[in-house]
């Protein structure tokens, strides 16, 4: 009998709280391991042994945890199956994306009914004859995990570069396909990032490699099709361990750009795409606290930068004289508007800006006249689509809200007419008029107004009786958009309110929103979230006995910190691939992302930063208190948050918690940071998460 069977015999009938007193979780041995910081502070980490990925004892422990979680949630299996079928049943299985034009072809992806992966296709403009570039379902066959990155085409549109990862660790193999003959070329470049750019000669490709130890992208190589890979020339090496590098081609196709970035600084090097053998020249030397991005436009470069502009501004500089001293302002910085991105066309300039915690699209014509697109909802998400053509009056963008499915539009920048190309179809009787969305402002303890976006079914009453699921992130300046999630309908249709707390650490209200939620102000992220939760209870959106929360990656750090700070506030928490062992990770520069993130969390070699991180690190602050029910998800091959962080956290929570609520760990043994690769497989975890919440809420 396997361990799951033995656990079932122990379990008997499940109590409403999921867990019987006689069901024992796997035992995590405790082995003393001292970790000394550069300034002498010593901590003991009894679960440090879990870092040995190839140790059979570690794998056995993770598998035992999976068996335990499956057994504890056995009561919800029927509900999980119902939810899975419900979620998948909303999906149009033979759907396709809206084609976008690039040169002489239109590109799109198309699903066949029942397939977990799409076909990657194109057709010549003006025809209906389809070319299948990649039959991804066939390529994925036999792999438990499969990721294909369809890369750029050569300038003559005859050869496409593509990258595959069959482990989930984001280590790719780069190959090339002749689209005229269907032949896979013999060139095969292994252990690369998947990032690349073509020169204009249709045979030279620039690509990036990662440091095998830290997975930091640090080298750019030049490959000529048909030549031995071992002869590829190293074009650039980033030796500063706080930077990563990447390559791209400007929309104008004139330049290959090598970008070097860290949290507080960027640098770019240029190579003429018509002369790929030349050495790269520096656009403008890097300096700390100068962030910028560039694109080529006519006889100048556009520079989006924070130079003397916390919320960024737009500047230009001549192609032949790109040093910082020659930058001239086009759009000034504004205190209440954050300049997010820029898209160039021959006769138009398009900017995406964030104002009042919402994205806006503004357009300028050659006469210098500006106008803004109106979207007409209180909370929404809008983003630019693929706009590969320079010589066009048409802008492609996507719009959605928490009750409006993803919708693709073409917008004529001259006539200002919007054309809906496609709205994602949601099967199962979905009607947006059955749902209400709101934008609220909670007052944080320091007086700051924190935006909250929420959606609920129109039959739900604001009387303090509804279960509520609050989601958050709050790191890296990444703003949480009020976007549509069809999976959330399974909760909302059962009476849940789904809410997003736009806490500091993102950039919803501009750069200061990010600065106030990082480094020595990181705790604002956590207290904002707590204050939002309490506000929703106070305003009777949430039943205080059925308040739930979740977050992933750095959002999992948020959940872990909140669990320690206010374990009494929530009935249950979901932490997906959570970054919870902050200090140990930031002390280990061999772990992917560590050195790149000193300016996000702090460098623990600095004693003040070390102790501040230590004061909120979820793993280090687990206390002998009654924790809420916890569902913790991990990926064995995760390259962003190593699997041992959630595993160690789970063990310490179990060891110290004084309550009886279940603390569950589920590790995907075949995938990485993004979870399962197939479009259906990932919904198994979604169904499990929702069943976990619904069971605790008594809303099955």
N, C-alpha and C positions, 0 to 999 in steps of 0.2 A: 504494500500500500504506500502511495506517495505521501509527502508531508501534508498536502492539501486534504487528502482523505483522512489522515489522522486528526487534523484540525477540525474537520467536519464532525467526526465522532465526538470530539471534546465539546463541540459547540452546542448541539441540541437545538433548541428553539432560540431565536434571537430576540433580545429585548429591544424596545423601541429605539434606544440609543445606539443600536448596532452591536454592542459588545457585551458578552457574558463575562462574569468575574472569573470563571475557571478557564477561559481561553487565554493562554499565555503567548505573548509575542516572541519572536526569535530573540535569543540572548546574544547581545553584542558584547564580546569580551572587552575588558578594560585593561590596557597596557600603558603604563606611564611613559610619556614621551615629553621631554622638556624642550620648549622652544624659547630661545633667548633672542630678544630684540637687540639691535645694534647699540642701544643705550643701556642695556643691562637688564631690562625687565624680563622676568621669566614666567611663562605660563605652562601648565601641564595639559596636554591634549591626549586623553586616554583612547581616543578613536583614530589617532593618526595612522594606524596600521591599515585603515581602509583605502589609503591612497594607492596601494599596490594592485593595480588593475589586473595584472596577470596572475595574481595569487589565487589559487583555487578556493582558498578559504573566503576570500572577498566575494568571488562569484557565487559561492554557495550561500553566503549570508544574504546577498541581494536577491537570490532566487527564493530563499526562505521568506524574506520580507514580501515578495510578490505573492507567494502562496498564502501568507497570513492575510494580506490585504484582500485577496480573492475570497478567502473564507469568511472574513468579517463582513464583506459586502455581498455574501451569497444571497442574503435575503432580498437584495435589490437586483439580482440578475434578470429577473423577468422584466422589471422596470427598465433596466439598461437596454434590453433588447427592444422594448417598445420605443424608447427614446431614440435608439440608433435608427430603427426603421423609420421613425417619424422625421428625423433629421435628414436622412438620405432621401426620404420620400418627397422632400421639398425641392430636391435638386432635379433640374432637367438633365437627364443623363446623356442625351445626345446633343448637348449645347455646344456653342462655339463663341469665340470672342469676336468683337467687331474688328474687321481688318483695318490695318493702318498702312498708309502708303510710304514707301521709301524707294525713290527713283522709279524704276519701271515695273515694280511688283507691289502687290498688297500681301501683307503677312498676317497670319492668324493661327489660332489653335482650335482644334475641333475634337470633341469627345465622341466616341462611339458608346452606345448603351452598354453598361456593365463594366466598362474599362475604368481602371483607377488612374490611368495616365492618358494625356491627350496625344493626338497627332499634331505635329508641327508642320504647318502647310504654308504655301504661297500660291499666288496666281498672277499672271501677267495682267497689268492694268488694261481694262477694256475687254477682258475675256473671262470666261467662267471655268476654264480648264484648270483643275487643281493639281499642284505638284506636292506630294508628301515628302517633305525634307527629312523628317524623322518619325518613324513608327515607334514612339516611346514605349507603348505597352509591350511591344516585342523585345525592345532592348532591355526592359526591366525584368523580363521573365527570368525566373530562377534566382533573383536577388531579393533578400528580405528588405533591403533599403536600396533605393535608386534615385539619384538626382542627376538630371541632365540640364546643363545650361547651354541653351542655343545662343551662340555668340554672334559676332558681327560677320557680315558677308564681305568678301573682297570687293574692291571698287567696281569691278566689272560684273559683279553679282553672280559669278560662276562657282565660287568656292566659299563654303561656310566653315567657320571654326566652331567646335563644340567641346564641352567638358563634361566628364562624368565622375560621380562619386558614388561608390557602392557601400560606404560604411557610415556616412553621416558625420564625419569629422571635418568636412569641408576641405579635404585634400583631393584634388582633381587630377584627372588625366586629360590632356588637351590633344585633340585630333582634328582632322580636316576631311571634308567631304566635297567631292566634285558634284555639283548639283546638276550638271548636264548629263553625266554618265552614271551617276549613282555610286561611283567608286569611292571607298574610304582610302585616302592616301596613306602611304606607308609611314609618314611622319607621325610619331607618337611621343608626346612629351609628358612624362610622369611626374607626380608629386609637385603640382603647381597649384596656384590659387584659383584658376579659372578665369582670371581677369586678363584681357588682352586687347590689342588694337592693331588694325591693319594699316600698313603704309599704302600709298597709292599705286605701287607697281604690281599689285596683285600677287605678290609672292613673299613679301617680308612681313613678319608678324612680331610685335613686341608683346612679351608676356612677363608675369611676375611669379617669383617663387617665395615660399615662406621658409623661415628658419625652422628646421625640423624639431627643434627643442621647444620653442615658444609659439610656433605657428604665426609669428609676426611676419607679414609680407615685407621683405626687405631688399629684394634684388629684382632688377629689370633686365631681361635678356632679349636679344634680337635673333630670330630664327628665319632662315630662308628656306622655303619649301624645297624639298629634294636633297637638302644637305644633312649630314649627320647631326643629330641633336647634341652630341658631345662637343661639337665645334661651335655651338651657339655662343655668341659674344656677350659678355657681361657689359651692359651699357651703363648701368647705374647701381650703386649699392648704398643703402641707407644704414649708416653705422650708429646713429643715435637710437638707442633702444626704446626711446619714448615716442618714436615716429614709426609710421607704416608708410609704404609707398604703393602706388597703383598707376595704371595707364589708361588713357582714353584719347579719342580723336575728336577734335572740335567739330561742331555741326557743319561748319563751312568746309570741312575736309582738308583744310590747309595744314593743320598742325597735329602732330602727335604730342600729347602732354603727359609728362611724368609728374604726378602729384605726390607730395610728401606732407603728411598731416599728423598732428597730435592734438590734444585737447585745446591748446591755446595758441597754436601757430600752424601756418601752412607755407609751403614753398612749391614753386612749379618750375619745371624745366621744359624747354621746347625743342622739337625736332621738326623740320620741314617734312611733311608727309610725302612730298615728291623727291626728297633726298634722304632716305632712311639711313644711309651710311654715315651721315654727319654726326658729330658729337653733340649732345644736348647742351643748350645754353640756358642759363638761369634767367627766368622772367624777372624776378626781383628777390634779392637775398632774404632768407628767413630772419625773422626776429621775434622774440618772445612777445606774446600778447597781440600779435598782428595775425588775424585770421582773414582769409579771403578765398574766393573762388573766381575762376576766369573762363571766358569764352570769347572766341574770335568773331568779329562783326565788321565786315568791310575792311577799312584801313586802320582799324583800331581793335583793342581788346576791351571788353567790359569787365569790370572788377567789382564784385560784391564784397564789401570789406567792413570790418569794425574799426578801421582807422579813425580815431577820434569820433567814434560813432557806436555806442554800446548796442543799439538796435540795428546796426549795419546801414550802410548807404551804398549807392551805386556810383561808380566812377569809370572814366575811360582813360586809355593811354595809347599813344601811337604804337603801331606794330613794331617799328624800328627803334623805339626808345621806351622800354617798358619799366624802367626803374621807378621805385615808389615816388620819387620826387616829381615825376611827370604825370602823376594821376590827377585827373580833373573831375570835379563833382558833376553828376547828372541828376541824381535824386538825393536830397539831403537826409540826414538822420532825423527821426522824429521820436519823441518820448513815448507816444502812445501807439506806435506802429512798428512792427518787427518785419524787416525785409527778408523773406524766406528764400526766394529763388528767382531766377531770371531766365526767360526763354527768348531767343532772338529769331526774327524773320527778316526778310529783305526790307520790307517797308513798315514793320511793326516791332515794337518792343513790348513784351508781356512780363509783368512782375506778379509774383504771388506774395501777398503780405498778410500778416496776422494782426487783426485789430479786434479788441473786445473779445479775445479768446477764440475768434473765428477766422478762418482763412478767407481772403478776398482775392479776386483776380482783377488787375487793372491793366489797361492797354493804352499805349501811346502810338500815334501815327507819325508820319514823316513831318507833319506840320507842328509837332510838339503838343497836340491835343490829347488829353487823357480822358478815358471813361472807365467805369467799373461795371462788372456784370452783377445783376441782382439775382439772389437765389430764393428769397422769400420764405425762409423758415428760421425759427429762433435758435436752433442748434443743428448743425450739419457738418459734413465733411466734403471738401472739394479739392481736387488735385488735377494737375495737368496730365494728359495722356501722352502717347508717343507722338511727337511732332517733329518728324525727321526731315521734312521738306522746308527749305528756306523761302522759296519763291511761291508763296501761297497767302491767301487772305483767310484761310480756315484754321481755326484753333481747335484742337481736340482736348476736351476735359471730361472728368468724371465727377458726378455729384451723387451724394447719398445722405440720408439722415437716419436717425435711429428707427424711423418707421418707413423710410423710402429706400427700396433696394438700389444697389449700384446702377447708375444710369450714365450711359456714354452720350456725349453731345458733340456736335460740330457747331462752331460758332463763327459766323462771318464777321470778321473784325471791321469791315467797311460798313455793311448794312446793319450790323448789330443784331442779326437774327440768329436765334438758337434753334438747332434741329436735333430732336431726340433720335438717336440712332438705335438705341436699344436700352431697355430697362431689364435688369436681371429678373427673370420670371421665377416666382416662388410658388411651387405647387402646394396642394393641400388646403385650398380655400382661403389663402391669405388675402386680406383686405386691409390696406393701410389705414382706412378710416376707422378700424376697430381699435386703433392705438393712439395714445397721446404722448407727445414729447414735451419736455420742459427744460428750461435753463434756469437754474437757481444760483444764488450766491450765499455761501455759508460764511460766517464771520469767524476767522481763526482767533486764537487766544491773544495774538498781538494786534488784532484789529484788521488784518488783511482780509479782503473778500476773496474767497476761493470758489471758482465756478464749479457747478455740478450739472451734468447732463443726465437726463433720465427718460425712460420709456416705460409705459405700463398699459395694460388693457383698459379700455374705457369703462369696463364694469368694476374695476378696482376702486375702492373708496379711500379717500385720504382721511382715515379715521384711526390710524395707528394699529390696524389689524393685519396689514399685508407683510409677508416676508420680503426682505429686500437683500439684493446681492450687489455689493459695492466693489467696483474694480478700480485699480490705480496702478501707476507706474512711477513717474516723477524722477527721472534721471537722464543724464546725457543731453539735456535740452530737448528731448523727444516729447512733442506735444501729443496728447491723446485726443483723437478726433471723435466726434459724435457720429460714428459710422453705423451702418446697418449690419447686423449679425443675425442671419436666419436661424442659427443654432439657438440663439437666446429666446426665440419664440416658444421653445419647449418649456422654458421657465415662466415666461411672461404669460403665456396662455393658461398656466396653472396658478396664476395669481401673484407671481413674483413681480416686484419692481426691480428693474435693472438700472443701475446708476454708475456713472463714471465721475470720480473725483479728480479734477484737473489741478493737482497739487503742485506746489513749487518743486523745482527740479526739472520740469518741462519748460517750454517757452510760450505757453498760452498767452501770457501778457507781456511778452517781450523778453529781452535778454536778462533783465533784472530778476525775472521769475526763475530763471535757471540759476543765476548767481546766488540767489537766496535759498537754494535747495541743494547745494553741493559743498564739498570740503567742510569747513568749520561751521557751516550753517545747514548741514545735512539733516539734522533732526527736525527742521521745519517741514520736510517732506512727510515725516511720520506724524507729527502733531497736527498738520493740516488734515491728514486723512482721518485721524481720530475725531477732530473737530467737525469734519463733514459728516461722519457717521452719527455723531451726537446731534447735529443739526437736523438730520433726516428723521431721527427719533422724535426730537422736540417738535418738529413741524408735522408730525403724525403721518409721515410717509412710510415709516417702518415700525413694525412690531418689535419692541426692544428685546423680546424673547426669541425672535427669529430674524436676527440681523446677521448677515454673512458677508464675507469679503474674500477677494482673490487678487492675485497678481503673478506675473511670471518674470523670471530672470532678475533684473534689478527691481522689478515689481514684487518679486518674491522676497527680496531684502526688505522691502516695505512691509510685507505681510509678517515676516519674521520679527521685525522690530516692533510692530504694533501688537503682536502676540505677547511679547514680553512687557510692553508698556501698559497695555490694557487687556489682559487676558479675560476679564469679566465682561467685556463689551460685546463680544461676538459669540454666537452659538456655534459657528463652524467657519473654518478658513481653508482655502485652497492655495497652495504655493507650488507653482509650476517652474521647474528647473531653477530653484531659488538660489540667489547669490547670498549665502548666509554666513559663511566663514570668512568674514571680511579681512580680519587682521592676518590670519595665517596665510591667506592667499596673497595679500599685498606684500607680505614679507618674502614670498617665493618668486623670484624673477624668472624662474624656469617655466612657470605656468603661463599659458596663453593669456594675453591681454594685460598682464600685471603692470609691466613698465609703461605701457601705453596709457594707463589709467591713473597715474599718480596725481594728475591735475583734476581728476574727478572726485577721488576719495581722499587723497593725501598720500604722502610718502611716509611709511612707518619708521623710516630712519630718523625723521623729525619727531622728537619725543612728544611734543604737544599734539601733533597730528595723530600719532600712534595712540595716545590715551583717549583722544576724542573718538577715533574709530572704535577703540575697545569699548567705549561707553555705550555704543549702540549695536555693535556686531551681534546679530541674533544668536549665533552659536555660543558666544562668550557670555551672554547675559541670560541664558536659560536659568530659571529660578524655581525653587520649591513652591509652586503655586498650582492652582487648578486651571489647566489650559483648556481652551475650547477644543472641539473635535477638529482634527487636522488631516487633510489629504495632501500628501507631498509627492510630487512627480519628478522623475529624473530620467536622464538618457545616458546610457553607459558610454557612448562615444561622443558626448557633448564636448565641443571644442571651446565653448564660451564659459559655461559654468560646469566645472568638473563634477562628475557624478558623486564624488565622495563628500561634497559639501552637504547636499540634502541627506545623504546616508548618515553622516556623522551627527547632523542636527537632529534627525529622527531618534537616533540612539540616546543622545543626551536629553532630549525632551522626555523620552520614556523613563530614563533613569531618575529624573528630578521631579517630574509632574506629580502632584499630590492628588489629582483627580482621577476619574474613571473614564473620561471621554476617550474615544479611539484616536490613536496617532498612527497614521497609515502611510507607508512608503510604497510607491510603485515605480520600478525602474524599467524603462524600455530597453531591453538588452540588445536591440538591433539598430537603434537610431541615435541621433544627436540632439542639438539644441532645438531644432524645429519640430521634433517628434516624427511620427511616421510619415513616409514620403508619398504614399498613395492618397488620392483625394477622399476615399472612403475610410481607410484604416484609421486616420486621425480622429474620425468621429466616434470611434470606440471609446477613446479617452474622454471625449466630450460627453458622451452618454454616461460614462462612469461618474464624472464630476457632477453632472446634473442629478443623477440618481442619489449621490451622496448628499447633496443639498436638499433635495425633495424629501428624502427619508427623514433627515434631521428636522425639517420644517413641518413634517406631518402632512405634506401636500401631494402625496403620490396620486 
